[in-house]
């Protein structure tokens, strides 16, 4: 059975001409420094986009929700607005916005073109400097209006922080439904905010640990459909899938290399030991990277593909190790109390996220790539499986709650934790790169 998703249609972006107000030189209004503790959210006013009936309010609402969820912005309640924007292209009355302490202002409009496309535009203003910071317009079909809103939120995030956003992304995960002792598990995909959930498998076989390819159009995952866990590739748009090598024993914990040319995974032999292998997807040749009598699993490449982080119990209990992409220089980097699992390298290359079980608690944390600076971001009951947003500033994981797992995100301060809405229980999330 094939589950086919319509391909994402092109969204055309154009810079928006500046108004009579001068353009503000490039600078960030929000300083991101996760090491200094909580970042004070920036007060921002986001007006309803003019035109388009309810669509304008919907787009501005999505933009507002994205920015608020990041923890870096505090959208101001619209009831406090003094000026009612009727012409989003006109220079606003900055004094009216300074009175309510709106340090940034977003105005915009939505209209329908003669060819049926939706045109959405926004302008971002620095109210205290009295200048426009940026402006763009986008053309898309009706099916992509939510994407336009996420792209606008990304543009605002980047202009105000100096870093890439993460809102125009998707998450692949395991949708879980039914009784706990007979749970149906399906591959599913959704927008990062929980909207537009679609199913990629029918639930007849248990599926686990889906992971995106760098091109965003393919995932690798583990399935029990043959009776033993095996690793598969799935083309998201066409539904075509294939087995990644028919190895004896069980294969699990797959993940793509940064260039998308390899899949790294664990292979469990009859002797109960598992080792890590990498398969070249073009030649189908495999390279054994570890050769121990322990359980080596959960490999994850560094962003440049030169190293691999993984877990091994070769020292008596599961700890985190790093090795070269060819298996050389295997070095333990974690030395804390407890058991470590599911390490994953940050897209920025500076941190490794992990799950840690200690004293009956499950913790989500990060450490530097040499193992120093370990910080716990979240503690709870049966939570695990962190995945990075593409900008390396937010993690998503799953936590058992009220009878089943749900998805949760947390930023690197550990203070901004958000629940991700899904219609059923959900586990094993994996964040896509920016869709672009």
N, C-alpha and C positions, 0 to 999 in steps of 0.2 A: 504494500500500500504506500503510495507516494503522497507526501504533504507538500504542496507547491506554494511558495510565497511569491507574490508579484514583486518584480525587481523595483528597487527604489528609483523613482523618476528624477530626472535632473532638476535641480533647483538652481536657478540663475541668480547670482548676486551682483549688484552694482553699487559702487560708491554713490552716496547721496550728496548732491551739491550743497555747499555750506550756505547758511543764511548770511544776512548782513553782519551778524555777530561774528567776531573773529574766532578762528579755530584754536582750541587750546593745545599748546605743545604737548607732545607725548610724555606723560608721566602717570604714575599710579597713585590713586587716592587711598588704596588699601595696601598696607604693608603685610606681607605674609611671612611670619616668623613663628613656625610651630614650636620652636624651642623655648620661646618666652612665655608660653602658657596661652590663656584664652585671648583670642583676637576680638576686639570690640567691633561688633557688626556696624557697617556703614549705613546710616539712614538714607534711604533712597525712595523717591516718589515715582511710581509707575502708573501713568494715566491709562484709561481705556483707549485703545486705538480707535480712531474715528472711522466711520463708515463700516460697511460689511455687516450691519445689524449686530447680531450676537457674536459673530466671528471676531470682531475687534476686541470685545471684552474677553473672549476665550483665549485669544493669543496673548493679550497682556496678562491674563491670569496665569497662564503657563509660564511666561517669563518671570513673573513675580514669585511663583512657587519654586521654580528652579533656583533662583538667586537666594531665596530664604533658606531653602534646604541645605545650601552650601555652608551656612553658618557665618558667612562673611558679610551678609547684607541683611538689613532690617527694613523691609518694605513698610512704608507709612500707610496707615489706614486712610482710605479715600475720603472718609467723612471729614478728615482734617484739612482737605485741600481747600484753599481759598480761591485760587484762579481755576476756572473751568475752561480747559483747553478746547477751543472750537476749531482752530487752525494749527495743526501740528507742525506746519512749515514756518510759522511765525515765531519770532523771538519771544519767549515767555517773559512774564513779569517776575524777574528773579527775586525781588523783595518779598513777594507773596510766598515763595518757596523757602526763603531763608527764615522767615518767621516760624515755620513749622519744622525747622532744622533739617530740611531735605538737602543733603550735601550733593546729591546727584538727582537728576530728573530725566525720565524717559517719556517721550511723546511719540506718537506714531499714527499710522492710518492703514486701512485695508480697503481694497477696491477690487472689482471684477473687471478683467480686461475683455475686449471684444472677442478674443480667441478662446475665452472660457477660463483662462488662467487667473489665479489670485495674485494680486500685487500687494505686498506688505512692506511698509517702510517704517524705520524708526530713526529718532535722533536722541542722542545722549548729551545732556548738558551738565556742566559744572556750575551750580547755582551761585556759589560764593565767588567764583572767578568771573561769572557772568559771560561764559563762553560755551560754544558747542564743542564737545569732545570728539564725536564721531557721528556718522550717519550712513545708512545703507538701505537699499531696497532689494526685495527678493521676488522672484516670479516662480510660482509652483502650481501644480494642479490641486484640486480639492483634497485629494488623499494625503497630501504632504503638508497641510497647514500646521499640524502639530510639530513637524520637523522644522518648519520655518521658525516657530516660536522658540524651539530649543537652540537653533542656530543664532537667533537674536540674543538669547540669554548668554550663549558662549561668547559672542562678540562683546557684550557689555562686561562680562566677567573678565575677559582678557584686557579690555581697555582700562578697567578700573584696578586690576591687580597686577598687570604685566605678565600674567601667565595664561596658558591655554585653559579653556574651560573643559567640561566633560559632559555636557547635557545632551548633545546630539550623538548619543550612543545607544547601544542596545545591550541587553543582558540575556544570556542563555542560561537556563536553569532546569532543575527537575521539578515538575509539577506533581504533587502527591495528593491523591484523593481516595476516598473509601475508608473502610474500617482499618484500624491500625494493624490488625493481624492479616489483612488481605489488601494492602495498599497498592493502588495502581500508580505507577511512576511513568510519566511521559516527558520527553524532551519538549521544552517550551522556550519561546523567545518573546521578549517584550522591550518596550522603551525603558530607559533607566529609571523613569519615575513610576513604573508599574502599568502604564497604558499599553494598549494594542497587544495584548497577549495572544499568541498564536501557537498551535501545537505542531511539533515536528515528528512525533511518533504516536502510535495508537495505544500504548500502554500494555500490549500483550506480552512484552518482555521487560524485565527490570533494566533500567538504564541509569548510569551514574557518570559523574565527573565530566560534563561537557566543557570544551575549551575552544575559544575562537582562534582561527588562523589570523595572521597579520592582515590579510586582504579583506577580512570581515565577511566573506561570502561562504566560508567553510568552517565546520566544526569537527573536532575529534572527540570521541566519547567512548565509554565502555558499555557493553550490552551483554546480557546473559541469554540471548536468544538461542545460542547453540548448546546451552546447558552449562557452559563454562564462560567466565568473563573473557571477552575478546574486545579488541580496540577496532573502532570503525571510523571512517571519514564520511561526512554528510555534506553535500552541496545544498546550502540553505534555499536557494532560489528554485532549483529544479527538483529537489528531493532525492537525487541520485546519491547512492552510498556504496561504499566498498569496504571490505575487510582489510585491515592493515596487517598483513602477514598472518599465515595460519601456523602459528607456533605451537609446539606441544606445551601443555600446561596453560596457566592463566596469564593473560596480559591485562594490565590495568594502569591507572594514573597517567594517561597520555597528556602530552602538551606539545604544541608546535615550537619549532625554533623561530627566532625573530625574523628570519628571511622566508619562513614558510616552506622551506625545502626539506625539512626533517620533522619527524615526530619522535619524541623521547618518551620512554615508558618503562614500566617495571614488568619483568617476566618471572613468574613463580614456577619453580620446578617441583618435581615429585618429592624432593628431599626437604621441602618446606622453606627453602631459602629463596629469596627474590633478589635479582640483580637488575641493573639499569642498562637498557639498550637504546641506541638511536638508529632509526631507519631513514635512509635516503628515499624520499617519495618518488624520485625519478628512476633510480636504478633498482630500488627495492632491496638494496644491500643493507645489512645491519652491522653495527659496531657495538661490541660489548664494552661498556664503560666501567662497570664495577665487577669484581670477582671475589666476593667474600662469602663466608658461611653464615652471614647475618641476613637480616631483612633490610634491603636498601630499596627505598621507594620515594614517591612524590618528587620527582625531579622537576626543576624549573630553570630555564636559561636566564642568564643575565641579558640586559637589553642589547648588548653588542654581540651576543652569541659566543663569547670567549670562555665563559664559565657556566657551571651548573651547580645549583644548590639542591640538596636532597636530605632525606632523613635516613638514619641507620641506627640499628641497635647493636652494632658491633662492639660497643663499649659497655654493654649490659642493659641499657635502656635507650630508647629512641632519642637521638640528639641530631642537631643540624650540622651538616658537613658541606664544604664547598670543594669543587674540583675543576680542573680544566675541561673544556668541551670534549677533549679526547680521552678523558678519564684520568689524567695525570694530576699529581699533587693533591690527593684527597686529604683534606684537613678539617678537623672538628672545630667549629666556631662557637657552639653554645655550651655553657657550663653551669647553667642555673639549675635549681631544683625542679623536679617534675619531668614530664615526658613531652617532647616537642614533636610536632607533625605539621603537615601541609605548608612547608615553606614556599614562598613565591617572591621573586625578585621584583622590586619596584620598577616601573617604566622609566623612572629618572635615574636608576642605577645606584641610588644612594642608600637604600634600605632593603631589608628582607622582612616580609610579614610572616607570621607563623601562628599556629595554634599551640597552646601549652596547657597541659593538664597537671594540676598540682593541688594537693590537699582537698580533693573532691570537687574542685572548681575547674571550669574551662575558661581560658583566657585568650584573647586576641591581642597580639603585640607586634612590635617591630624592633629590629636591631640594625646596627650598621653592618656592612657587608663583611667586616672582620669579626663580628660577634659582640662588639662593644656597644654601650649605650642602649641596652635593652629597656624598652618601655612597654608597659601594659596599657592598652587603650580601652579594653572592655572585659568585664568578668561576668560570667553567667552560667546557667545550667545547660550543659550539652550544646555549646556553640563552637563552630569550627568552620574551616574552609574559606579563608579570606581571599578576596580577589581585588585587584587594584583598579581604580578609575584610571583612564589613560593619562591624566596629568600627574598621577602619583601623589595626590593630596587626600584621597578618600578611599576607604576600604568598604567592601560589602562582604557579608558572611551570613551564615544561617544559625539560628538559635531555636532550640526546642521550647515551645510555648503552648500551653493549653492543649496538649494532646498531639502536637505535631510541630514541625519546623516552620519558621517564618524568616524572611529576609530582613536584614538590618544593615544600615550603613553607619560608619563612624569616621570622623576626620582625625587628623594626626594629633590634635590636642587631646582627643579622647572625651571632649566635653560636648560635642555635637553629634548625638546619636539619633538616628531617624529610622522608623519602621517603613519598609517598602511594601505598598499594598499589592496583594495578589489574591485572586479569587479562591484559591485552594492553599493547602500547605505547600511550602517551597523550600528547596535545598540546593546545594552545590551550584551557587551562582558563578558565572564567569562574565567579566565585563569586556565589551568589544573596544577596539580602537575607535577614535572619532570617525563618523561615517563619511564626512567630507564629500 
